[in-house]
Amino acid sequence: MSVRMINPTPPSPGVLKLLRAILEKEGLRSLFRGLGPNLAGVAPSRAIYFAAYSGIKERLNAILVPESKKVHILAAAFAGMSSATLTNPIWLVKTRMQLEARAKREMASNALQCAMHVYRTEGLRGFYRGVTASYAGVSETIIHFVMYEALKQELRNSHHSHSPPLTHSPNNYDFFGLMGAAAVSKTCATCIAYPHEVIRTRLREEGSRYRSFIQTLQLVVHEEGPSALYRGLLAHLIRQIPNAAIMMATYEVIVHLASSTL
């Protein structure tokens, strides 16, 4: 739904009105368009992201001040750019599928057909449309991780006198505390850096008049006003906040379990 709301033609209503319109015109099945590429992209995207973040952070801790903001910023930037570069083709196909049905007023193709169409009409380069906006979106990753690490440290300090540190004993209370830290940091990061989502979606449209990050940013602001850069934010937050909260807390538990068995 957030992708539909970002698309400017026709102007999208609120979340509930858009949901009702999709159900009436395209059916329940349309709410799950792009699910295949999304599921296919989540696992490798998260694996690349966390592997890169953990690996680089470990190396940087050895040469810089351990667990400093500089370490977190550099590790998050490297992880974000690595994940964006390697998985952009998957997210492009997902976005095309979610926009295709409305554009053609018919049931759109599956993921493989969509990917083949992109390759035939735009070549390999077509799969990387919007990647510059994804690089700009690394700012969201940096804000998220710097805030999350700071909040996690505060949690560790506040519980230090009552229980072992979070990194050594993530009990149930710690798990929900980490979920809260992830939710707060993700909300702040998304609200600050959200315009890149709008620009990226516009750049990924088929046959789009949007050509580059700066050109798209200027065109959107000129034609639709600055508020258009935050179109679809609510739907995006509804999806991202629970996702980030569960993912980050689960990641901490998995890291703890893996390290305790070694």
C-alpha positions as CSV (number, residue, x, y, z in Angstrom):
1,M,0.0,0.0,0.0
2,S,2.8,2.4,0.7
3,V,4.1,1.9,-2.8
4,R,0.6,2.7,-4.2
5,M,0.4,5.8,-2.1
6,I,3.8,7.1,-3.2
7,N,2.8,6.7,-6.9
8,P,1.4,10.1,-8.1
9,T,-1.1,9.0,-10.7
10,P,-3.9,9.2,-9.7
11,P,-3.4,11.0,-6.4
12,S,-3.7,8.4,-3.6
13,P,-6.3,8.8,-0.7
14,G,-5.6,7.9,2.9
15,V,-4.6,4.4,4.0
16,L,-8.2,3.2,4.7
17,K,-9.7,4.6,1.6
18,L,-6.9,3.2,-0.5
19,L,-7.3,-0.2,1.1
20,R,-11.1,-0.1,0.4
21,A,-10.5,0.9,-3.2
22,I,-8.0,-1.9,-3.8
23,L,-10.3,-4.5,-2.4
24,E,-13.3,-3.2,-4.5
25,K,-11.4,-2.9,-7.8
26,E,-8.7,-5.5,-7.7
27,G,-9.7,-8.0,-5.0
28,L,-8.1,-9.4,-1.9
29,R,-5.3,-11.1,-4.0
30,S,-4.0,-7.7,-5.1
31,L,-3.0,-6.9,-1.5
32,F,-0.3,-9.6,-1.9
33,R,1.2,-8.5,-5.2
34,G,5.0,-8.6,-5.0
35,L,4.9,-10.9,-2.0
36,G,7.1,-13.5,-3.9
37,P,10.0,-11.1,-4.6
38,N,9.6,-9.6,-1.1
39,L,10.0,-13.0,0.5
40,A,12.8,-13.9,-1.8
41,G,14.6,-10.7,-1.0
42,V,14.2,-10.5,2.7
43,A,16.4,-13.4,3.7
44,P,19.4,-12.6,1.5
45,S,19.0,-8.8,2.2
46,R,19.1,-9.3,6.0
47,A,21.8,-12.0,5.8
48,I,24.0,-9.6,3.8
49,Y,23.2,-6.7,6.0
50,F,23.9,-8.3,9.4
51,A,26.9,-10.2,8.2
52,A,28.5,-7.0,6.7
53,Y,27.5,-5.0,9.8
54,S,28.9,-7.5,12.3
55,G,32.1,-8.2,10.3
56,I,33.0,-4.6,9.7
57,K,32.1,-3.6,13.2
58,E,34.4,-6.2,14.6
59,R,37.3,-5.1,12.4
60,L,36.7,-1.4,13.2
61,N,36.6,-2.1,16.9
62,A,40.1,-3.4,16.6
63,I,41.5,-0.2,15.0
64,L,39.1,2.5,16.4
65,V,37.6,3.2,19.8
66,P,35.5,0.1,20.4
67,E,31.7,0.5,20.1
68,S,32.1,4.2,19.4
69,K,29.6,6.2,17.2
70,K,32.2,6.3,14.4
71,V,32.4,2.5,14.4
72,H,28.6,2.2,14.3
73,I,28.3,4.9,11.5
74,L,30.9,3.3,9.3
75,A,29.6,-0.3,9.8
76,A,26.0,0.7,9.1
77,A,27.0,2.6,6.0
78,F,29.0,-0.3,4.6
79,A,26.2,-2.8,5.4
80,G,23.5,-0.6,3.9
81,M,25.4,0.0,0.6
82,S,26.3,-3.7,0.3
83,S,22.8,-4.9,0.8
84,A,21.3,-2.2,-1.5
85,T,23.7,-3.0,-4.3
86,L,23.2,-6.8,-4.2
87,T,19.5,-6.9,-3.7
88,N,18.2,-3.9,-5.8
89,P,17.0,-6.1,-8.7
90,I,14.7,-8.0,-6.3
91,W,13.1,-4.8,-4.9
92,L,12.8,-3.3,-8.4
93,V,10.7,-6.3,-9.5
94,K,8.6,-6.1,-6.4
95,T,7.9,-2.4,-7.0
96,R,7.0,-3.0,-10.7
97,M,4.6,-5.7,-9.8
98,Q,2.9,-3.6,-7.2
99,L,2.4,-0.7,-9.6
100,E,1.7,-2.8,-12.7
101,A,-1.9,-3.9,-12.0
102,R,-3.1,-0.3,-11.4
103,A,-1.3,1.0,-14.5
104,K,-2.8,-1.7,-16.8
105,R,-6.1,-2.2,-15.0
106,E,-5.6,-5.9,-15.2
107,M,-3.9,-8.7,-13.2
108,A,-0.2,-8.2,-13.7
109,S,2.5,-10.8,-14.5
110,N,4.4,-12.9,-12.0
111,A,7.9,-12.2,-10.7
112,L,9.7,-14.1,-13.4
113,Q,7.7,-12.6,-16.3
114,C,8.2,-9.1,-14.8
115,A,12.0,-9.7,-14.5
116,M,12.2,-11.0,-18.1
117,H,10.3,-7.9,-19.3
118,V,12.7,-5.6,-17.5
119,Y,15.7,-7.4,-19.1
120,R,14.2,-7.3,-22.6
121,T,13.2,-3.7,-22.5
122,E,15.9,-2.1,-20.3
123,G,18.8,-4.6,-20.1
124,L,20.7,-5.4,-17.0
125,R,21.0,-1.7,-16.2
126,G,17.3,-1.6,-15.7
127,F,17.5,-3.8,-12.6
128,Y,19.5,-1.0,-10.9
129,R,17.0,1.8,-11.4
130,G,16.6,3.5,-8.0
131,V,19.9,2.3,-6.6
132,T,21.2,5.8,-6.1
133,A,18.1,6.5,-3.9
134,S,18.9,3.4,-2.0
135,Y,22.4,4.7,-1.4
136,A,20.9,8.0,-0.1
137,G,18.7,5.8,2.1
138,V,21.9,4.6,3.9
139,S,21.4,7.7,6.0
140,E,18.3,6.0,7.5
141,T,20.4,2.9,8.2
142,I,23.1,5.0,9.9
143,I,20.5,6.9,12.1
144,H,18.7,3.7,13.0
145,F,21.9,1.8,14.1
146,V,23.5,4.7,15.9
147,M,20.3,5.3,17.9
148,Y,19.7,1.6,18.5
149,E,23.2,1.0,19.8
150,A,22.9,4.1,22.1
151,L,19.5,2.9,23.4
152,K,20.9,-0.6,23.9
153,Q,23.8,0.7,25.9
154,E,21.3,2.7,28.1
155,L,19.4,-0.5,28.6
156,R,22.5,-2.3,29.5
157,N,23.6,0.4,32.0
158,S,20.1,0.6,33.6
159,H,20.0,-3.2,34.2
160,H,23.6,-3.7,35.0
161,S,23.1,-3.7,38.8
162,H,20.1,-6.0,38.7
163,S,21.0,-8.5,36.0
164,P,23.9,-9.5,33.7
165,P,24.5,-7.3,30.7
166,L,22.3,-7.6,27.6
167,T,25.0,-8.9,25.5
168,H,25.6,-11.8,27.9
169,S,22.1,-12.7,29.1
170,P,19.2,-11.6,26.9
171,N,16.3,-12.6,29.1
172,N,12.6,-11.9,28.4
173,Y,12.7,-8.4,29.8
174,D,15.8,-7.6,27.8
175,F,14.1,-9.0,24.6
176,F,11.2,-6.6,24.9
177,G,13.5,-3.8,25.9
178,L,15.5,-4.4,22.7
179,M,12.3,-4.4,20.7
180,G,11.4,-1.0,22.2
181,A,14.8,0.3,21.4
182,A,14.6,-0.9,17.8
183,A,11.1,0.5,17.4
184,V,12.0,4.0,18.6
185,S,15.2,4.1,16.6
186,K,13.5,2.9,13.4
187,T,10.7,5.4,13.8
188,C,13.0,8.3,14.1
189,A,15.3,7.2,11.3
190,T,12.3,6.5,8.9
191,C,10.7,9.9,9.6
192,I,14.0,11.7,9.0
193,A,15.1,9.9,5.8
194,Y,11.7,8.9,4.3
195,P,11.9,11.1,1.2
196,H,14.4,8.7,-0.3
197,E,11.7,6.0,-0.4
198,V,9.5,8.3,-2.5
199,I,12.3,9.1,-4.9
200,R,13.3,5.4,-5.2
201,T,9.8,4.3,-6.0
202,R,9.4,7.0,-8.7
203,L,12.7,6.0,-10.3
204,R,11.7,2.4,-10.4
205,E,8.5,3.1,-12.4
206,E,8.4,1.6,-15.9
207,G,8.7,4.2,-18.7
208,S,9.2,6.8,-16.1
209,R,10.1,10.4,-16.8
210,Y,12.2,10.3,-13.6
211,R,15.9,9.9,-14.6
212,S,18.1,10.6,-11.6
213,F,17.9,11.2,-7.9
214,I,18.4,15.0,-8.0
215,Q,16.1,15.4,-11.0
216,T,13.4,13.4,-9.4
217,L,13.6,15.2,-6.1
218,Q,13.4,18.6,-7.9
219,L,10.5,17.4,-10.1
220,V,8.4,16.0,-7.2
221,V,8.9,19.2,-5.1
222,H,8.1,21.5,-8.0
223,E,5.0,19.7,-9.2
224,E,3.5,18.3,-6.0
225,G,5.1,20.3,-3.2
226,P,7.4,19.3,-0.4
227,S,4.6,17.3,1.4
228,A,4.7,14.8,-1.5
229,L,8.1,13.6,-0.2
230,Y,6.3,12.1,2.8
231,R,3.4,10.5,0.9
232,G,2.7,7.0,2.2
233,L,4.7,7.5,5.4
234,L,2.0,6.1,7.7
235,A,1.6,2.9,5.7
236,H,5.4,2.5,5.6
237,L,5.7,3.0,9.4
238,I,2.9,0.5,10.1
239,R,5.0,-2.1,8.1
240,Q,8.5,-1.2,9.2
241,I,8.2,-0.6,13.0
242,P,7.0,-4.1,14.0
243,N,9.4,-5.6,11.4
244,A,12.4,-3.8,12.8
245,A,11.5,-4.4,16.5
246,I,11.2,-8.2,16.0
247,M,14.1,-8.4,13.7
248,M,16.6,-6.6,15.8
249,A,15.6,-8.3,19.1
250,T,15.7,-11.7,17.4
251,Y,19.1,-10.9,15.9
252,E,20.5,-10.1,19.4
253,V,19.2,-13.4,20.8
254,I,20.6,-15.4,17.8
255,V,24.0,-13.7,18.3
256,H,23.9,-14.6,22.0
257,L,23.0,-18.2,21.4
258,A,25.6,-18.6,18.6
259,S,28.4,-17.1,20.7
260,S,27.4,-19.2,23.8
261,T,27.8,-22.4,21.8
262,L,31.2,-21.6,20.5
